[in-house]
Amino acid sequence: MAYKITDECIACGACSEECPVSAISEKDGKYVINADECIDCGACSDVCPVDAAVQDE
């Protein structure tokens, strides 16, 4: 199950830098995760200071 970034995102970029497969990009001032590229490792969630990276249900 891929991760997603919620509206709580503060656009700090920590998740993007941590993603081992570069599945995270910035779009319109927020970060988004490409579900097709996400390997469900949780690295983005571990570094997010506002817990905006969560598993997509």
Contacts in CASP RR format, 6 or more apart in sequence:
PFRMAT RR
TARGET T0000
AUTHOR 0000-0000-0000
METHOD contacts of the structure
MODEL  1
MAYKITDECIACGACSEECPVSAISEKDGKYVINADECIDCGACSDVCPV
DAAVQDE
1 40 0 8 1.000
1 55 0 8 1.000
1 56 0 8 1.000
1 57 0 8 1.000
2 33 0 8 1.000
2 35 0 8 1.000
2 38 0 8 1.000
2 40 0 8 1.000
2 55 0 8 1.000
2 56 0 8 1.000
3 33 0 8 1.000
3 38 0 8 1.000
3 40 0 8 1.000
3 42 0 8 1.000
3 44 0 8 1.000
3 45 0 8 1.000
3 53 0 8 1.000
3 54 0 8 1.000
3 55 0 8 1.000
3 56 0 8 1.000
4 32 0 8 1.000
4 33 0 8 1.000
4 35 0 8 1.000
4 53 0 8 1.000
4 54 0 8 1.000
4 55 0 8 1.000
4 56 0 8 1.000
5 15 0 8 1.000
5 24 0 8 1.000
5 30 0 8 1.000
5 31 0 8 1.000
5 32 0 8 1.000
5 33 0 8 1.000
5 44 0 8 1.000
5 52 0 8 1.000
5 53 0 8 1.000
5 54 0 8 1.000
6 52 0 8 1.000
6 53 0 8 1.000
6 54 0 8 1.000
7 30 0 8 1.000
7 52 0 8 1.000
8 50 0 8 1.000
8 51 0 8 1.000
8 52 0 8 1.000
9 30 0 8 1.000
9 31 0 8 1.000
9 50 0 8 1.000
9 52 0 8 1.000
10 49 0 8 1.000
10 50 0 8 1.000
10 52 0 8 1.000
11 26 0 8 1.000
11 29 0 8 1.000
11 30 0 8 1.000
11 31 0 8 1.000
12 49 0 8 1.000
13 26 0 8 1.000
13 31 0 8 1.000
14 47 0 8 1.000
14 48 0 8 1.000
14 49 0 8 1.000
15 24 0 8 1.000
15 31 0 8 1.000
15 33 0 8 1.000
15 43 0 8 1.000
15 44 0 8 1.000
15 47 0 8 1.000
15 48 0 8 1.000
15 52 0 8 1.000
15 53 0 8 1.000
16 22 0 8 1.000
16 24 0 8 1.000
16 25 0 8 1.000
16 26 0 8 1.000
16 31 0 8 1.000
17 47 0 8 1.000
18 43 0 8 1.000
18 44 0 8 1.000
18 46 0 8 1.000
18 47 0 8 1.000
19 33 0 8 1.000
19 43 0 8 1.000
19 44 0 8 1.000
20 39 0 8 1.000
20 41 0 8 1.000
20 43 0 8 1.000
21 37 0 8 1.000
21 38 0 8 1.000
21 39 0 8 1.000
22 37 0 8 1.000
23 33 0 8 1.000
23 34 0 8 1.000
23 37 0 8 1.000
23 38 0 8 1.000
23 39 0 8 1.000
24 31 0 8 1.000
24 32 0 8 1.000
24 33 0 8 1.000
24 34 0 8 1.000
24 44 0 8 1.000
25 31 0 8 1.000
25 32 0 8 1.000
25 34 0 8 1.000
26 32 0 8 1.000
33 44 0 8 1.000
33 53 0 8 1.000
35 56 0 8 1.000
40 55 0 8 1.000
42 53 0 8 1.000
44 53 0 8 1.000
45 51 0 8 1.000
45 53 0 8 1.000
45 54 0 8 1.000
45 55 0 8 1.000
END
